[in-house]
């Protein structure tokens, strides 16, 4: 790929790391973004110096600005060919008992982060007539109980992508969404731990109302992840979004994501509520 530069947020593990490895093998110049120095050192060693890690916190505008300056200096006049907004966080909670910190964490990471990354890095992307790839989720198409805020952030990301795609089409900059299904990634193990902690921390009245649903979701998540699609599958979809001559608006990764994309428009509100309610017993 002629050493084209691609910046990937949330690249310490999971989809981000798999994407960094895949793009490096394809010949891209890869800038994986991580929050910790030890992760940057680990990725440098893992790639035998092939990666050019960037310390970045997508919830901190000053950190984004510093990352822009660093990458701009390294790329000189070539511009940035690809921005992959992959960093994300998922926290479960009934809306009735949502904690403001949960709201802030998810919106700052999943919505404000990609918006500010795009704003800052667009000058470099324009130089290269490059691409922007936003990693969404099935939760951005079908909201489920106990995950309403996470779904809201992914619906917002999809809306931003749709608007941005039109805003930038005359500039020759492609904007694509990649929608994974259930993926084998460390984030789900963390989600299970968070859900179990949530269940333990809820007041008695909340446990009476939602305890059964949360426990059912914990089991369903564990079962789903056991048969999840490899993160490398998502990495390949992201690579297609970067390389296709005419990039699609949306790429799906995993059979469940593809099935949902077909089924979602066919569901009435009542049928949808019965299906997702049945998933948690609500």
N, C-alpha and C positions, 0 to 999 in steps of 0.2 A: 504493500500500500504506500510505497514511496515515502516511508517514514512519517506519514501524517500523524500529527499530534492529537491525542484523545485524552480528555480529562474525565475521570470516573469518581463520583462521590460515593462514600460508604464502601470502600474497597478493602477493608481489613479482612473480611471473611465473606462467605456466602456468594450471592450473585455478583457482587462487586468484584471480589477476588477472582471468581471464575471468568468474568468478563475481561479483567485485566490480563489474565494468563492467555485467554483465547486471542485477544487482539494483539498481544505481543508476538504470539506464534504466527500471526498473519502478517507481521511486518510493520504494525503501527508503532509509533512512539507513544508510550503509555505513561500517563501521570495519574497514578492511583492516589486518591485522597483518604487520609486517615487522621484520627484525632490525636493519637499518641505517638511519641517519638519511638518507643519500642516497637510499635507496629510498622513504622516506616523502616526501621532497621531490619525487621524480620522480612519485609517484602523485598528489600534490596538484596538480602542474602538469598532469599528464595528464588529470585530471578537472576542470580549471578550478576547483579548490577544492571540488568536490562530495564527494570522499572525506574522511574524518576518520581519517588513519592513526594507528596505535598501534604504538609500539616494543615488541616482545615476542619473547622467546626461550622457547619452550614447554618447553625442558629445564631452565629455571631458575625455581624456585618463587617466588623473590623478584620476578622479572620478571613472573610471572603475577599476583601480588598487586598490584604497582604498576599493571598494566594494568587490573585490576578496579577499583581506586580511581579511575583516570582515567575509565573508561567510566561508572562509577556516577555520578560528578559530572556528566558531560556529559548523561546521560540523565535526571537529576533523578528524578522519581517515575514515569516512564513504563515503566521496566523494559526488559529486552532481549528482543526478540522471537525472534531467531535466533542460535544459536551453530553455526558451521560449522567442524568440526575437520578441516582439510584438510592442514595441515603434515605432511610425511612425508619419509623418506629411505630409499633402497634401496641396499644394498651387497652385492655378490656375493662368495662365498667357499665353497669346499668346507668342510663342517663339520669335517673332519679337520684343517684348517689355519686355523680361524677365529681371528681376533684379538679379544681381549677388548674392545678399543676399538670394533670393529665391532659387537659385541654391545651394548655400552653405548649407542653412538650411536643404533642402530636402536630399541632398547627405550625409551630416554628420549624420543626424538622421537615414535615411532609409537604407543606404549602409555601411558607415564606422562604424556606431554604431554596427550593428550585426556582422560585420567582427572582430572588436576589442573585443567585448564581447566573441565571440567564441574563439579567440586567447587566451585571458586571462583565461577563465574558462575551457578550454579543459583538463588541468591537473586534475582538480577535477572530470570532467565528465569521464575521463579514469578510475579513481579509482572505480567508480560505474558502469562501462560499461553502461553508460547512454544514453540519447537521446538529440537531438537538434531539436527544432521545430521553424521554421521561418514562421511568419504570413505574407502572401503575399496579393494579391488583384486581382480582375478581371482585373485591369489596368496593371497587370503584364503579361497578355495574350493578351489583346486587347487595344492598345493605342488609346486614343480619343483626339480630338482637345481641346486645351486650358489646357490640363493636360499632356502635353508631357514629362515634366521633372519628374513629379510624376510617370508616367508610366515607364520612363527610370530607375528610382530607383528600381521599383518593378521587372522589367525585370532583372536588375543586381542582385537583391536578389535571384531570381529564378536560375540564372546562377551560383551564388556562392553555392547555396544549391545543385545543381546537381553535381558540382565538389566535394564539401565536402563529399557528400554521398559516392562517390567512394573512396576518400582518406581515409575515416574512416571505411569502411565496414569490413576490416580485423581486426580492433580493436574491433569489436562488438558494435560499436556506431551507432545507427540509426539517420538518418537525414531526416526530413519530412517537407514538405510545407503544410500549411493550407491556403486555398484560400476562403475567405468570399465573398459573394455577397454584396448587399445593406443591411446594418446592422443598427438597431436602436442604435445609439451611439452618445454621445455629440460631437464627432469630426465633424459630418456633420453640426450641427448647427454653429460651428465655421467656417466651410468651406463656408457656405452661407454668413456669415458676411464678411469673407475675400473676396469672389467674389464680393459682393456689394461694398466693399471698393476699390477693384481693378478697378471696372467699374468707380467709381467716380474719381479715381486718374489718369486714363489714359488721355493722351493728346487728343485734339480734333480729330486729324487724326486717332488715334487708336480707339476712340469711334465710328467713322464713319465706320471703317473697321470691328471691332469686337464687338461693343456694342450690336447688336442684338443677336449675338451668345452667349455672356456672359449672357445676360438676359434670353435667352432660357435655358441655362444650369442651372441657378439659379432656375428657375421654375421646370425643370426636376429633379433636386436634391431634392427639397422639396417634389415633388410628389413621387419620388422613396423611400425616407426615411419614408414617412408616412406609407408605406406598407412593410418596411424593416423587415428582420429576426431579432429575438431577439439575443442579444449578447451571451446569454446562449447557443445558438445553436453552435456558434463558440467555446465556452468553451468546449462543449462536443466533438467536433472534435479534439481539442487539447488534451483532455484527452485520446481519442482513440489512437492518435499518440504516446502518452507516454506509453500506456498500452498494445497495440497490441504486440503479441509475435513476429510477423514479420511486423514491421511498413511499411506502404505504403510510396511511394515517395511523394504522394500528396493526401490530403483530401480536399473535398469541403464542404462548409457550406452555405446552402441556395439554393433554386430552381434555381435562376438566375445564380449562380456560376456553378451549375451542367450543366445547359443548355449551358452556354458559353463554358465549357470545351469540350462539344460534338460538338458544332457548329464551333468553331474557326478553327480547321484543315480543314474544308470543304469550308471556305471562300476564294475566289480568292481576289487578291489585289483590283481589280476594284469593286467587290461587297462589300468588306469590307469598302472601301472609301465611297461608296454611302450610306451605312448603318450608319456609324459614322458621316459622313457629314450631313445626314438628322437629326441626333440628335441635331445638333446645327444650322442648316440652312446654313452651309458653303459649 
